[in-house]
Amino acid sequence: MRNFIQLYSTTAVIAVALASAPALGADAGDDDVLFDEIIVTANKREQSLRDVPGSISAVGQSDLKALSAQSLSDYITRVPGVVFNDYQPGVSEVVIRGIASTTYHEANQATTGYYLNQIPLIEPGFPLVIPDVDAFDLKQVEVLRGPQGTLFGSSSLGGAINYVVNEADASGYAAAFEGTVSSTRRAGEASYAIKAMANIPIVSDQLALRVTALQRDDAGYLDNLGTGEDGSNDLTVRGVRGSLVWTPSAETTVSVLSMYQEYGLDDQTYALFDMDRYERSTNVDEYQDTQFFLNSLTIEQDFDFATLTLVGSHTEKENDLAFDDSVFLGMDPRTDTAQLSGSAGKSKTDYLEARLTSNSESALSWIIGANYTKLKSNSTDGVRIPGIAAYIDNNPGEFGDQPSSVIAPDDFTQRTVSSNEVKELALFGEASYDFTEALTLTLGGRVFEYKSTPRLQFLPNAALIDPFDYQPGADKKSDFIPKVSLTYKPTDNFMAYALYSEGFRIGGVNVYAIAAGTPLTFESDTTKNYEIGTRFDLLDKVLSFDISAYHIKWDNIQARLFTPVTFNAYTTNGGGAKVDGVELTAVLRPTDNVSFSTNLTYTDARLSDLLPDSFAVGGGYAEGSRLPGSSEWMMSNQLDFSFEDVALKPRFGIAHRYLSDAPVAFGAVLEKGGYHLVDLNASFEVKEGLEVVLFAKNIFDEYGILNAPFSFAGAVTRPRTIGATLRFALN
């Protein structure tokens, strides 16, 4: 790590010297540069990305198109410091800077926050659905690396993702269509996608409607030997998004944004590692259906001194899934049928926010606001053995003479009902003061209080475990989350910063606690981030660098662990972790026709104290153990050639990703990563507004383990996929 800090420091010193001098090969006053300014909104106000004192990346619409991106897996791991636990569609998690306790789904709040135009997409509790917003008609995806608790509240321990969608534009009509057909090796059928957008001015320059709709069918590539299905893990994605924007005056904007998206997975996406690389075996299909529906209203009113923003949203989610437990338990000897476990849950989240953002050009700029969140959620988890009810009634002595209608209704041998109501109220703000034109100090803070009221019911069951109704009452917590940054920007071509920020998650209860003998509750955890960074441009912005080095302290970790035999998941607190890392982004555009970018990340994420686990050898995991899924090295490269001045305006691109080995779980020998993925992409403009795209993903058909919460099963890379897309745009 010392070597990387020294490298960073040396690079920064050289950069200061170079940035202070005129750009090589160009006049000092030349404004004809190859880099477009990127405006980001993830800090709740518009800023140039190059001015943000923190680690932030923006994947723009042109980047998404160049990658033929549809979902997070196509682009998010090209961002420095980011790993994607691509497991179950609809609940797969983005991990930033190694802040995760599992390569699966966190058992409580995620460690990354997700937002749509700054509107929260996840709830302050267990996220039933983590929306993977389809890339069609997205303006950009902003990724903030490092804790974001001050502006965004709970859940953003490692960072935050903000999807920015295109909203309705009253200045003119626009329409777009995209159709894709592709073939994946091992898939028995083709994949396809149909997407369309229409932007309709209703009142010129004042009122407009924008509607986006899509359906995507991704063919399965895993063979389920138990059910006899080839390519059993077919996935269907459907969605619609609507935006209504009314601008009654230059000072007032009213925006309505609604979105619905659903995932239908026919069979789970994990393979069994003791079989062929792309095989699994269950007695029934392990389906999963997820959906979310968001409605929001935003009002912006400009005053001379500040802009007032009012936001309100209501989000509903549903998740229904089933697993075949016979994979690790075998057939039930009493009925000769497979034990099935399942979960069905719903959540409703209401969110309100009001904030004022300064408009003046003075040395002092600021933002102040308040928000309120209310969550109501419930989930029923159960175990079902087909035919067990009849067995119970035929053998009453084995079950204390209790009838199946009481202890196994509809063949459910175990039922757990959990519910929660969470209310969170917060005041937040940031103020920046320019001591000089080059030196800016920013102070921020968040004062919050949340109240969580959980309930956990363990109903009468065939195992004759005593039922209970656990209602601990309200759990209240209040705290202050600070943020401090110092920015030095002597020229437009150079910026350096130092940053301190924090993040936190709320506590909760374990659904399977009584049945599994695990802790009933767990507490909140926090992260503290110490970071330095620099951004600088050379050769009149032909060459650009973004470098950051950081140390994160993670206290009282909420760790997702599993019980032996039954593999029930639970969360426990224990010890801490520390993460040290360096992130580098470099972009080179030597001519108008050529662009090359590279991202390199080094991460050392390890436990700093013993993490207790009563089921583990030695009673836990020792200090120095790597965090699950935290690869030491990550790299992504992209080379593009575009020729706007020749016939068909061809563009060619090659993209490469590398992920080094990392343990799949605490104490696991099996590792994920250790693979290179290479994608190819080409596009041609047949006529104005009509484009043909050819792509090949994972061109060398590289096999790799994406994640594996258990060492005998996990998700693997999608085999080589070749396809074509037809795009039409009318502006």
C-alpha positions in Angstrom: 0.0 0.0 0.0 2.9 2.3 0.8 4.1 2.0 -2.8 0.8 3.0 -4.1 0.6 6.1 -1.9 4.1 7.1 -3.0 3.1 6.6 -6.6 0.0 8.7 -6.1 2.0 11.5 -4.3 4.7 11.5 -7.0 2.1 11.7 -9.8 0.3 14.5 -8.0 3.5 16.6 -7.7 4.2 16.1 -11.4 0.7 17.0 -12.2 0.9 20.3 -10.4 3.9 21.2 -12.3 2.5 20.2 -15.6 -0.9 21.7 -15.0 0.7 25.1 -14.1 2.4 25.2 -17.5 0.7 25.9 -20.9 -0.6 22.8 -22.6 1.8 21.1 -24.9 1.0 21.3 -28.6 -1.7 24.0 -28.2 -2.0 27.7 -27.5 -2.7 28.4 -23.9 -5.9 30.2 -24.8 -7.2 27.5 -27.2 -10.8 26.6 -26.3 -11.1 23.9 -29.0 -10.7 20.9 -26.8 -11.8 17.3 -27.3 -13.4 16.8 -23.9 -17.1 17.8 -23.3 -17.9 19.0 -19.8 -20.0 16.4 -17.9 -22.6 17.8 -15.6 -23.6 15.6 -12.7 -26.5 16.0 -10.2 -25.8 13.2 -7.7 -24.8 15.8 -5.0 -28.3 17.2 -5.3 -27.2 20.1 -7.4 -25.7 20.6 -10.8 -21.9 20.5 -10.9 -19.2 19.9 -13.4 -17.8 16.4 -12.7 -14.3 17.8 -12.7 -15.2 20.1 -9.8 -16.7 17.5 -7.4 -14.4 17.0 -4.3 -14.8 13.2 -4.3 -14.6 10.1 -6.4 -17.4 10.2 -9.0 -17.9 8.7 -12.5 -20.6 9.2 -15.0 -21.5 6.6 -17.7 -23.2 8.7 -20.4 -25.8 7.8 -23.0 -23.2 7.6 -25.7 -21.1 5.2 -23.5 -24.1 3.0 -22.9 -24.9 2.8 -26.6 -21.3 2.1 -27.5 -21.3 -0.8 -25.1 -24.7 -2.1 -26.3 -25.6 -1.9 -22.6 -29.0 -3.1 -21.3 -28.4 -3.8 -17.6 -25.9 -3.0 -14.9 -23.8 -6.1 -15.7 -22.9 -4.5 -19.1 -21.3 -1.4 -17.8 -21.1 -0.9 -14.0 -17.9 -3.0 -13.5 -16.2 -0.7 -15.9 -16.3 2.0 -13.2 -13.2 2.0 -10.9 -13.7 0.4 -7.5 -17.0 -1.3 -8.4 -17.9 -5.0 -8.3 -21.3 -6.4 -9.3 -22.7 -9.4 -7.4 -24.7 -10.5 -10.5 -26.8 -13.3 -8.9 -30.6 -13.1 -9.0 -32.1 -10.5 -11.4 -33.9 -7.9 -9.5 -31.9 -8.2 -6.3 -28.3 -8.3 -7.6 -26.1 -5.8 -5.7 -23.4 -3.3 -6.7 -20.5 -3.3 -4.3 -18.3 -0.2 -4.1 -14.8 -0.2 -2.6 -15.1 -3.7 -1.2 -17.8 -2.8 1.4 -19.8 -6.1 1.5 -20.0 -9.1 3.8 -21.2 -11.5 1.1 -21.1 -12.1 -2.7 -24.9 -12.8 -2.4 -27.7 -10.5 -1.3 -27.2 -8.6 2.0 -29.7 -9.8 4.6 -30.5 -6.2 5.6 -30.0 -2.9 3.8 -27.6 -2.9 0.9 -24.2 -1.2 1.3 -24.9 0.9 -1.8 -27.6 3.4 -2.3 -29.7 3.5 -5.5 -31.5 6.5 -6.8 -33.5 7.6 -9.9 -33.1 11.4 -10.5 -32.1 11.6 -6.9 -35.3 9.8 -5.7 -34.5 6.8 -3.5 -35.1 3.4 -5.1 -34.4 1.3 -2.0 -36.2 1.3 1.3 -34.6 1.8 4.8 -34.6 -1.9 5.5 -34.3 -5.2 3.6 -34.6 -4.3 -0.1 -37.2 -6.6 -1.7 -36.1 -5.4 -5.1 -32.9 -3.5 -6.2 -34.0 -2.0 -9.5 -31.7 -2.6 -12.4 -33.0 0.2 -14.6 -32.8 -0.7 -18.2 -30.2 1.5 -20.0 -32.6 2.6 -22.8 -33.2 6.4 -22.8 -31.0 7.0 -19.8 -29.2 10.3 -19.9 -26.4 8.9 -17.7 -25.6 6.8 -14.6 -23.6 8.5 -11.9 -21.5 6.5 -9.5 -20.4 8.1 -6.2 -17.6 6.1 -4.6 -17.2 6.3 -0.8 -19.8 6.8 2.0 -22.6 9.3 1.1 -24.5 9.4 4.4 -24.6 13.2 4.7 -26.8 13.9 1.7 -28.4 10.5 1.1 -28.8 9.0 4.6 -28.8 5.3 5.4 -27.6 2.5 3.1 -24.8 4.3 1.3 -21.9 2.7 3.2 -19.7 2.2 0.2 -21.3 4.7 -2.2 -24.3 5.5 -4.3 -25.7 5.1 -7.8 -27.9 7.7 -9.4 -29.8 6.8 -12.6 -30.5 10.0 -14.5 -33.4 9.5 -17.0 -34.3 11.8 -19.8 -37.4 13.8 -18.9 -40.0 15.3 -21.1 -38.9 18.2 -23.3 -41.4 20.7 -24.5 -39.1 22.2 -27.2 -40.0 19.6 -29.9 -41.0 16.1 -30.9 -38.7 13.2 -30.5 -38.9 9.5 -30.9 -36.6 6.5 -30.7 -36.8 2.8 -31.4 -34.4 0.0 -30.6 -34.7 -3.6 -31.6 -32.1 -6.3 -30.6 -31.6 -9.9 -31.5 -28.8 -12.0 -30.1 -27.6 -15.5 -29.7 -25.8 -16.9 -26.6 -23.7 -20.1 -26.8 -25.5 -22.9 -25.0 -28.9 -21.0 -25.1 -31.5 -23.0 -27.0 -33.2 -19.9 -28.4 -32.5 -16.3 -29.4 -32.7 -13.4 -27.0 -34.5 -10.3 -28.1 -35.4 -6.8 -27.0 -37.9 -4.2 -28.2 -37.8 -0.7 -26.8 -39.4 2.6 -27.8 -39.6 6.2 -26.7 -41.9 9.1 -27.7 -41.5 12.7 -26.6 -44.6 14.8 -27.3 -44.9 18.6 -26.7 -48.4 19.3 -25.5 -48.0 23.1 -25.1 -45.0 24.5 -26.9 -42.1 25.3 -24.5 -44.3 24.7 -21.5 -45.8 21.2 -21.2 -44.6 17.9 -22.6 -45.0 14.1 -22.1 -42.3 11.5 -22.6 -43.1 7.8 -22.6 -40.7 4.9 -22.7 -41.6 1.2 -23.0 -39.6 -2.0 -23.3 -39.6 -5.8 -23.3 -36.5 -7.8 -23.1 -36.2 -11.6 -23.2 -32.8 -13.0 -22.3 -32.5 -16.7 -23.2 -31.2 -19.0 -20.5 -27.8 -20.7 -20.8 -27.9 -23.2 -17.8 -29.2 -26.7 -18.3 -31.4 -28.1 -15.4 -30.8 -31.9 -15.5 -33.4 -32.5 -12.8 -36.3 -30.9 -14.7 -34.9 -31.8 -18.1 -34.8 -28.2 -19.4 -32.1 -26.8 -21.5 -31.5 -23.1 -21.0 -33.9 -23.1 -18.0 -32.9 -19.7 -16.6 -34.9 -17.6 -19.1 -35.5 -14.0 -18.0 -38.2 -11.6 -19.1 -38.0 -7.9 -18.3 -40.9 -5.5 -19.0 -41.1 -1.8 -18.1 -42.7 1.5 -18.8 -41.6 5.0 -17.8 -43.5 8.2 -18.1 -42.4 11.8 -17.6 -44.6 14.9 -17.6 -42.9 18.3 -17.3 -44.8 21.6 -17.0 -42.9 24.9 -17.0 -45.5 27.6 -16.5 -42.7 30.2 -16.2 -39.0 30.5 -16.4 -38.7 30.2 -12.7 -41.1 27.3 -12.1 -40.9 23.6 -13.2 -43.2 20.8 -12.2 -42.2 17.3 -13.0 -44.1 14.0 -12.7 -42.0 10.8 -13.1 -43.5 7.3 -12.9 -41.8 4.0 -13.6 -42.8 0.4 -13.5 -40.4 -2.5 -14.2 -40.8 -6.3 -13.6 -38.5 -9.2 -13.8 -39.7 -12.8 -14.5 -37.0 -15.4 -14.0 -38.1 -19.0 -14.9 -35.3 -20.7 -13.0 -32.5 -19.6 -10.8 -29.2 -18.5 -12.2 -26.8 -20.5 -10.2 -24.8 -23.6 -11.5 -23.7 -26.5 -9.4 -19.9 -26.7 -9.4 -19.7 -30.5 -9.1 -21.5 -30.8 -12.4 -20.7 -29.4 -15.9 -19.8 -25.7 -15.8 -23.3 -24.6 -17.0 -25.4 -27.3 -15.3 -27.7 -27.4 -12.3 -30.2 -29.9 -11.0 -33.5 -29.4 -9.1 -36.7 -31.2 -9.0 -38.8 -28.1 -9.8 -38.1 -24.7 -11.4 -36.8 -22.2 -8.9 -38.7 -19.2 -10.1 -38.4 -15.6 -9.0 -40.7 -12.7 -9.9 -39.9 -9.1 -8.8 -41.5 -5.8 -9.6 -41.5 -2.2 -8.5 -43.7 0.8 -9.2 -42.5 4.4 -8.5 -44.5 7.6 -8.7 -42.9 10.9 -7.9 -43.6 14.7 -8.1 -40.9 17.3 -8.1 -41.4 21.1 -8.0 -38.6 23.5 -8.5 -39.0 27.2 -7.9 -36.1 29.7 -8.6 -35.7 32.7 -6.4 -33.0 35.4 -6.7 -30.9 33.9 -3.9 -31.7 30.2 -4.2 -33.7 27.4 -5.8 -36.4 25.6 -3.8 -36.9 21.9 -4.6 -39.8 19.9 -3.3 -39.8 16.1 -3.9 -42.4 13.5 -3.0 -42.4 9.8 -4.1 -44.3 6.6 -3.4 -42.7 3.3 -4.2 -44.2 -0.2 -4.1 -42.3 -3.4 -4.5 -43.1 -7.1 -4.6 -40.9 -10.2 -4.6 -41.9 -13.9 -4.9 -39.4 -16.7 -5.2 -38.9 -20.4 -4.5 -35.9 -22.7 -3.9 -35.6 -26.5 -4.1 -33.9 -27.4 -0.8 -33.3 -31.0 -2.0 -30.2 -29.6 -3.7 -28.5 -29.9 -0.4 -31.0 -31.8 1.8 -32.1 -34.6 -0.5 -35.6 -35.8 -0.9 -37.8 -36.0 2.3 -37.9 -39.7 3.3 -41.4 -39.4 4.6 -43.0 -38.2 1.4 -40.3 -38.9 -1.2 -40.8 -35.3 -2.4 -38.5 -32.3 -2.5 -38.6 -29.8 0.4 -39.3 -26.3 -1.1 -38.6 -23.0 0.6 -40.0 -19.7 -0.6 -40.6 -16.1 0.3 -43.3 -13.6 -0.8 -42.9 -10.0 0.3 -44.3 -6.5 -0.3 -43.1 -3.0 0.7 -44.4 0.5 0.5 -42.1 3.5 0.9 -43.1 7.2 1.1 -40.4 9.8 0.7 -40.6 13.6 1.1 -37.8 16.1 0.7 -37.5 19.9 0.7 -34.2 21.7 0.0 -32.8 25.1 -0.8 -29.8 25.5 -3.1 -27.9 28.8 -3.4 -27.9 30.5 -6.7 -25.5 33.4 -6.1 -22.0 33.6 -7.6 -20.5 34.7 -4.2 -17.7 33.0 -2.3 -20.2 31.2 -0.2 -22.5 28.5 -1.7 -24.7 26.1 0.2 -27.5 23.6 0.2 -29.8 22.9 3.1 -32.7 20.5 3.3 -34.9 18.0 5.2 -36.3 14.7 4.3 -38.8 12.2 5.7 -39.0 8.5 4.9 -41.7 6.0 5.9 -41.5 2.3 5.1 -44.1 -0.5 5.7 -43.0 -4.0 4.7 -44.1 -7.5 5.3 -42.8 -10.9 4.2 -43.9 -14.5 4.6 -41.2 -17.1 4.5 -42.1 -20.8 4.5 -41.0 -24.3 4.0 -43.3 -26.7 2.0 -43.1 -30.4 1.6 -45.7 -31.7 -0.8 -47.7 -34.6 0.8 -46.5 -33.9 4.4 -50.0 -32.9 5.6 -51.3 -36.4 4.7 -48.3 -38.0 6.4 -48.9 -36.0 9.6 -52.6 -37.0 9.8 -51.7 -40.7 9.2 -48.9 -40.6 11.8 -50.3 -38.3 14.6 -48.1 -39.7 17.3 -45.0 -38.3 15.6 -46.4 -34.8 15.8 -47.9 -34.6 19.3 -51.3 -35.5 18.0 -51.6 -32.0 16.4 -53.5 -31.9 13.1 -51.9 -30.9 9.8 -54.3 -28.0 9.5 -52.5 -26.4 12.5 -48.9 -27.3 12.0 -48.7 -27.8 8.2 -51.5 -26.1 6.4 -51.2 -26.6 2.6 -48.1 -28.7 3.3 -46.2 -25.7 4.8 -44.1 -27.2 7.7 -42.7 -23.9 8.7 -44.0 -20.3 8.4 -42.4 -17.1 9.5 -44.1 -13.7 9.1 -42.0 -10.6 9.4 -43.1 -7.0 9.2 -41.5 -3.7 9.9 -42.4 0.0 10.0 -39.5 2.4 9.7 -39.6 6.2 10.0 -36.6 8.4 9.3 -36.4 12.1 9.7 -33.3 14.1 8.8 -31.9 17.6 8.4 -28.9 17.9 6.1 -26.7 20.6 4.6 -23.4 21.5 3.0 -21.7 24.9 2.7 -18.7 25.7 0.6 -16.5 28.8 1.1 -13.9 30.0 -1.4 -11.0 31.4 0.6 -9.4 32.2 -2.7 -10.2 31.5 -6.3 -8.2 28.3 -5.9 -9.0 27.1 -2.4 -12.5 25.9 -1.2 -13.5 24.4 2.1 -16.8 22.4 2.3 -18.5 21.5 5.6 -21.5 19.2 5.7 -23.6 17.4 8.1 -26.7 15.3 8.6 -28.8 15.1 11.8 -31.2 12.2 11.8 -33.5 10.1 13.9 -35.0 6.8 12.8 -37.6 4.6 14.5 -37.9 1.0 13.6 -40.8 -1.1 14.8 -40.3 -4.7 13.8 -42.5 -7.8 14.4 -41.5 -11.4 13.9 -44.0 -14.2 14.1 -42.9 -17.9 14.1 -46.1 -19.8 13.5 -47.1 -23.4 14.7 -44.9 -25.8 12.7 -44.3 -29.5 12.0 -41.0 -29.4 13.8 -42.9 -28.6 17.0 -40.7 -25.7 17.8 -42.6 -23.4 20.1 -44.2 -20.6 18.2 -43.7 -17.0 19.2 -44.7 -13.4 18.4 -41.8 -11.1 18.9 -42.7 -7.5 19.2 -39.8 -5.6 20.8 -41.4 -2.2 20.3 -39.8 0.8 18.7 -36.0 1.0 18.3 -34.9 4.6 18.1 -31.6 6.0 17.1 -30.3 9.5 16.4 -26.9 10.6 15.3 -24.9 13.2 13.4 -23.0 12.4 10.2 -20.3 14.9 9.3 -18.5 15.6 6.0 -15.4 17.8 5.4 -13.5 18.5 2.1 -10.8 20.9 1.0 -10.4 21.6 -2.7 -7.4 23.2 -4.4 -8.0 24.2 -8.1 -5.4 26.7 -9.3 -6.2 26.2 -13.0 -9.0 24.8 -15.0 -6.8 21.8 -15.8 -5.9 20.8 -12.2 -7.8 20.0 -9.1 -6.8 18.2 -5.8 -8.9 17.5 -2.8 -9.0 15.9 0.6 -12.2 14.4 1.9 -13.7 12.9 5.1 -17.2 11.3 4.9 -19.3 8.8 6.7 -22.1 6.2 6.0 -24.5 4.1 8.1 -27.1 1.4 8.1 -30.0 0.7 10.5 -30.4 -2.5 12.5 -33.1 -5.2 12.3 -34.2 -8.7 13.2 -33.3 -12.1 11.8 -36.2 -13.9 10.1 -34.9 -17.5 10.8 -33.5 -16.8 14.2 -35.5 -19.2 16.4 -35.5 -22.1 13.9 -31.7 -21.7 13.2 -30.5 -20.9 16.7 -29.0 -17.6 15.5 -29.1 -14.1 17.1 -32.6 -12.6 17.1 -31.5 -9.0 16.3 -28.6 -7.0 14.9 -27.4 -3.4 15.3 -26.5 -0.6 12.9 -23.0 -0.3 11.4 -21.0 2.7 10.1 -18.2 3.5 7.7 -15.7 6.4 7.9 -13.8 7.4 4.8 -10.5 9.3 4.6 -9.6 10.2 1.0 -7.3 12.3 -1.2 -7.6 12.7 -4.9 -6.7 14.7 -8.0 -8.0 15.4 -11.5 -5.8 16.9 -14.1 -5.7 17.4 -17.9 -2.6 17.5 -20.1 -2.0 18.4 -23.7 -4.9 20.8 -23.9 -7.2 18.1 -22.4 -6.2 15.5 -24.9 -5.1 13.4 -21.8 -7.1 13.3 -18.6 -6.4 11.7 -15.2 -8.5 11.0 -12.2 -6.7 9.5 -9.2 -7.8 8.8 -5.6 -6.4 7.1 -2.6 -8.5 6.2 0.4 -8.8 4.5 3.8 -12.2 3.3 5.0 -12.9 2.1 8.6 -16.0 -0.1 8.8 -17.3 -0.5 12.4 -19.7 -3.0 13.9 -20.1 -4.9 10.6 -23.5 -6.3 9.8 -22.2 -9.6 8.4 -24.4 -12.0 6.4 -23.6 -15.6 7.5 -25.2 -19.0 6.9 -26.1 -21.9 9.2 -24.7 -25.3 8.3 -26.9 -28.0 6.7 -30.0 -25.8 6.1 -28.0 -22.8 4.9 -30.4 -20.3 6.5 -29.1 -16.7 6.2 -28.8 -14.4 9.2 -27.1 -11.2 10.1 -24.8 -10.6 13.1 -22.6 -7.7 14.2 -19.0 -8.2 14.9 -15.6 -6.5 14.9 -14.7 -4.2 12.1 -12.8 -4.0 8.8 -10.5 -1.6 7.0 -10.2 -0.9 3.3 -7.2 0.7 1.7 -7.3 1.4 -2.0 -6.1 3.4 -5.0 -8.3 4.2 -8.1 -7.0 5.5 -11.4 -8.8 6.6 -14.5 -7.1 7.9 -17.6 -8.6 9.0 -20.9 -6.7 9.7 -24.0 -8.1 11.3 -27.2 -5.2 12.0 -29.5 -7.5 12.8 -32.4 -11.2 13.3 -33.1 -11.3 9.7 -34.3 -9.6 7.8 -31.5 -10.4 7.5 -27.8 -8.9 5.2 -25.2 -9.8 5.0 -21.6 -8.5 2.8 -18.8 -9.6 2.2 -15.2 -7.3 0.6 -12.6 -8.2 -0.2 -9.0 -6.2 -1.7 -6.2 -8.2 -2.7 -3.1 -7.1 -4.2 0.2 -10.3 -5.0 2.2 -9.8 -7.1 5.4 -11.3 -7.7 8.8 -9.6 -5.6 11.5 -11.0 -7.7 14.3 -12.4 -11.2 14.8 -15.8 -11.7 13.2 -17.7 -14.1 15.5 -19.5 -17.1 13.9 -20.5 -19.9 16.2 -20.8 -22.3 13.3 -17.2 -21.6 12.0 -14.0 -23.5 13.0 -12.5 -21.5 15.8 -15.7 -19.6 16.5 -15.2 -17.0 13.8 -13.0 -15.4 11.1 -9.7 -14.0 12.1 -8.3 -10.5 11.8 -6.8 -10.0 8.3 -9.4 -12.2 6.5 -10.3 -10.7 3.1 -13.9 -9.4 2.7 -16.0 -11.6 0.4 -15.8 -10.7 -3.2 -13.2 -8.0 -2.7 -10.7 -8.4 -5.5 -7.3 -6.8 -5.1 -7.1 -5.8 -8.7 -9.7 -4.6 -11.2 -9.1 -3.2 -14.6 -11.2 -2.1 -17.5 -10.0 -0.7 -20.9 -11.9 0.7 -23.8 -10.6 1.7 -27.3 -12.9 3.4 -29.8 -12.5 4.5 -33.4 -15.1 6.7 -35.0 -15.1 8.2 -38.5 -17.8 10.9 -38.7 -16.6 12.3 -42.0 -16.8 9.1 -44.1 -19.7 7.2 -45.5 -21.9 5.3 -43.0 -20.0 7.1 -40.2 -18.6 3.8 -38.8 -17.5 3.3 -35.3 -15.5 0.4 -33.9 -14.9 -0.4 -30.3 -13.2 -3.0 -28.1 -13.7 -3.3 -24.4 -11.8 -5.3 -21.8 -12.4 -6.1 -18.2 -10.3 -8.0 -15.6 -11.1 -9.1 -12.1 -8.6 -10.8 -9.8 -9.4 -13.7 -7.5 -11.4 -13.0 -4.3 -13.0 -15.3 -1.7 -16.7 -16.0 -2.3 -17.5 -16.0 1.5 -15.8 -15.7 4.8 -13.8 -18.9 5.4 -14.3 -20.1 1.9 -11.6 -21.8 -0.2 -13.5 -21.2 -3.5 -12.7 -17.9 -5.2 -14.5 -15.7 -7.7 -12.9 -13.6 -10.4 -9.6 -14.4 -12.1 -10.9 -13.8 -15.6 -10.7 -11.4 -18.6 -13.7 -10.5 -20.5 -13.5 -8.9 -24.0 -16.3 -7.3 -25.9 -16.5 -6.0 -29.5 -18.8 -3.4 -30.9 -19.4 -1.7 -34.3 -22.0 0.7 -35.6 -23.0 2.1 -39.0 -25.3 5.0 -39.8 -27.4 3.7 -42.7 -29.1 7.0 -43.1 -29.7 10.0 -40.8 -31.3 8.7 -37.6 -31.0 5.0 -38.6 -28.1 3.0 -37.1 -27.1 -0.6 -37.3 -25.0 -2.0 -34.4 -23.1 -5.3 -34.3 -21.8 -6.6 -31.0 -20.0 -9.6 -29.5 -19.9 -10.0 -25.7 -17.4 -12.2 -24.0 -15.9 -12.9 -27.4 -13.4 -15.5 -26.1 -16.1 -17.3 -24.2 -14.3 -16.9 -20.8 -15.8 -18.9 -17.9 -15.7 -17.3 -14.5 -17.4 -17.4 -11.2 -19.4 -14.2 -10.5 -20.4 -15.1 -6.9 -21.1 -18.1 -4.8 -22.5 -17.7 -1.3 -22.0 -21.4 -1.0 -18.9 -23.1 -2.3 -20.9 -25.7 -4.2 -23.1 -23.4 -6.2 -23.0 -19.9 -7.7 -23.5 -17.6 -10.7 -21.1 -17.8 -13.7 -20.3 -15.5 -16.6 -22.7 -15.5 -19.5 -21.2 -17.4 -22.5 -20.2 -15.7 -25.7 -23.2 -13.7 -27.0 -23.3 -12.3 -30.6 -26.1 -10.0 -31.8 -27.3 -7.0 -33.7 -29.3 -3.9 -32.8 -31.3 -1.6 -35.1 -31.7 2.0 -33.7 -33.9 4.7 -35.0 -34.0 8.2 -33.6 -36.1 11.2 -34.7 -35.4 14.6 -33.2 
